[in-house]
Amino acid sequence: MTDVLDRSTPAAPEGPGGTATTANITDFSTTSGLSARAKLVLFLLCAANFMVAVDFSILNIAVPSIGKDLHIADANLQWIATAFALPSGGLLLLSGRVGDLVGRKKVFITGTILFTSASVIAAIAWVPAVLLAGRALQGIGAAMIVPTGMALLTTSFPEGPQRERALGINGTLMTVGFTAGMVLGGVLTQALSWRSTMVLNTVMGAVVLLGAPRLLTESRNPHASRLDVPGAATVTTALLALIYALSTAAQAGFGRPDVVIGLVAGVALLAAFVFIESRAAEPLVSLRILRRRNVAIGNIGGLITFACMSAVVFLGTLFLQQVEGMSPTLTGLVFAVMGVAAALGGMIAPRLIGRYGARTTLVGGLIFQGALILPLALIAPGNGTVLLLTIGAVAAFGHLAAVVSYGVTATSGLGDTEQGLATGLVTTSQQVGLTLGIPLLSAVASARSDSLRTAGHSAKDALTSGIQLSMGADGVVVLVAAALVWFGLRAKTVRAETVRSQG
């Protein structure tokens, strides 16, 4: 059966009423492939996303050192990550829409300036409040960089092999950046200090700012005239409430009043957002686009693959340092192997998409990831390092195949005027997945560990059992997502084939 979703002729960009437009398309093609300028643009945009991905994880291993240096209580250490995650996940859709209105290049450069300046603030922080302020500003900058950078990428490279290659490289660097952050965080913290990790962000931001003004071409939606303020306010507040509640629940449990209030408020605000968008003249998120199965189902697959793989990295880090007693540097090097495997997956994914289609590659990547995470439920003292270096690395390979193919799936068949929204959804799935996966599965591990400690088990045995349960749950969730994506997109394929045959 031909995979119509994946192999159909790319749709021409459309303006109002279906009028074709190519106002924002930059032609980088040459008879021999990508031009030199196209390669520089691709490098620049991927470098920016790599920088954000590194920042998301670079302080994970350094958190204990920061706590000692700035006298932050253990119960409050989570805010080092949460202060970044709240704005970076909560403001993505809003930033993508603002980029559509005022210019994606303009918002991208502004976000990079903010991110770089905030890294300087975090590097020189002398009290916890200054560090958390710097992290929050980094999160706001990241929320501006990621969706506009993705929109600039998809509007710079036409749908087809060029875009698939560009998304493959970008997706690879996003995941490799997350892993590289773990490695660099351990090495720099142990060799210098945790402050050096923020200096690295400053240097990377400066490099992006050197090239962005000259290399990037301005891109916007010429038909967008105003911002959907009610929609922006409700969805941003909803995401902030949910991210806060789930991040806090991982440390304090789901019984705390602020966690319950955050969850209830987040769900209620999301429902209000859907109601507002269904009646808005120029909605922040077009429900028409969300009704496209490739957009909705593709983003679900992306959110799950990011959430579950980031949780594996976090739980694996916890196991190696607190159960196996491994140093931060060696822990980072273990995950460097996973990063190499992920990079290979990202390199091969565009070829798999070209041969089998994005839907098949997405489902295959999810199955690969989920099936290989399940054996990590057997992780125990003595075998944990070997399991993470072998099975965990192969799971990372499947993860990158899923990452690249979900980006292709969720942005295919859309006009250039819709790319800001589409890529905003794609990057929201990434960032929300990275933000929610760790606290949710950490909460599962914590509940199991607390129960065993109460029953008299040692702290190490209780922690190991909690991690085992979380790893098993992680693998099951990914496999369920694979089935959902397969059947969800299969329905679209069957209908598309019927329309073709009748035409």
ABEGO torsion letter per residue (X at the ends): XBBAAAABBBBBBBBBGGBBBAAABBBABBAAEBBAAAAAAAAAAAAAAAAAAAAAAAAAAAAAAAAAAAGBBAAAAAAAAAAAAAAAAAAAAAAAAAAAAAEAAAAAAAAAAAAAAAAAAAAABABAAAAAAAAAAAAAAAAAAAAAAAAAAAAABBBEAAAAAAAAAAAAAAAAAAAAAAAAAAAAAAABBAAAAAAAAAAAAAAAAAAAAAABBBBBBAABABBBAAAAAAAAAAAAAAAAAAAAAAAAEAABAAAAAAAAAAAAAAAAAAAAAAABABBABBAAAAABAAAAAAAAAAAAAAAAAAAAAAAAAAAAAAAAGBBAAAAAAAAAAAAAAAAAAAAAAAAAAAAAEAAAAAAAAAAAAAAAAAAAAABBBGAAAAAAAAAAAAAAAAAAAAAAAAAAAAABGBBAAAAAAAAAAAAAAAAAAAAAAAAAAAAAAAAAAAAAAAAGBBAAAAAAAAAAAAAAAAAAAAAAAAAAAAAAAAAAAAAAAAAAAAX
